[in-house]
Amino acid sequence: MAGEVITVTSGKGGVGKTTTTANVGSALALLGKKVVVFDGDIGLRNLDIVMGLENRIVYDVVDYVEGRCRLRQALIRDKRAPELYLLPTAQTRDKRAINPDQMIQVCDELRREFDYIIIDSPAGIEQGFHNALAPADRVLVVTNPEVSSVRDADRVIGLVESQQKGPVQLIINRLIAARVKRQEMLSTQDIMDVLSTEIIGIVPEDEAILSSSNRGTPVVFNGKGPAAMAYRDIARRLIGEDVPLSPPQPTSWWQRLFGKTE
Amino acid sequence: MNLFERLFDKHSSARTAKQRLQLVLVHDRTEIPPGMLALIKDDIVAVISRRVNIDRERVVVNITHEDKTSKLLVDIPLLSGKDSQAASRAQSETKGPDQRTNSASH
């Protein structure tokens, strides 16, 4: 069976696309799936450093497209999971180095060997976004509970639907339950009302994320915190498991005192 | 602003965010900028008032968005003959029956 291409996008930058790609991809691989995480941000590559694989890059996808290497040579094996690979992009080229047809061709080749191809889209709605969208079977739109990223998510959802890509599912990232409770932050329900898009995951704000990217180890590999659990749940929903979606609850003073796990 | 209002204002910033988003998204989705509605309203008032007497001050033009459909909702209160004579002297307090005109857009 051919693999599924999942594009992670957002419109706005800095909402957590790369972190989501790294963690959802790794979590799928830990569930025993054959996974490649594919950096779609030509010229500003970051998936390699978040995954901790930046020192192992020799060839990238642009080298493959321009005939300087075979696809196998550009793929970097991540030994922390049975079948996890990174397909890096070029750091010193720009968006025009690859076109949407070439993205489709690369992904068609990857589909033959992998169960999931997760593409980390660049921010914005220019060619890099269209490149990342062209081969997609499913689109995950990442948003934060904050007006500008929700507005951009709506714009991106509209563009994805107008190109008949999808299904589109939403990941609400960096939710702070205590602030939602104090009505200082948009709730999951508020975002659902505004965007009317299915939610596939709610990732709480978690200090463990910064230290995980500092180290180059996505939280799903050994984290026990709320973000690690949320990303694992998203992976299980993606493979078709029925995992109920429950908005995070504020932690009590008791949990804050004694519940620290990382 | 009293203490209650200050507390309420602070605590409802999420609600303000939601309301502002809902408004701005209606305009984003329809690609009709907010200022355009005032121009559309002026045009409609000019056209309709050539044929019938309307209460110009109370004309409302709005975009609504339900599911995947956007509508331009135009609410034009009519003035009856007697009202319109009064209205021509000064803005009358008596209102004619409202007539709602829907025209689909998008």
Interface residues (C-beta under 8 A of the other chain):
Chain A: E146 V147 V150 R151 D154 R155 G158 V180 R182 Q183 E184 M185 L186 S187 D190 D193 V194 S196
Chain B: K10 H11 S12 S13 A14 R15 A17 K18 R20 L21 Q22 V24 L25 D28 R29 D67
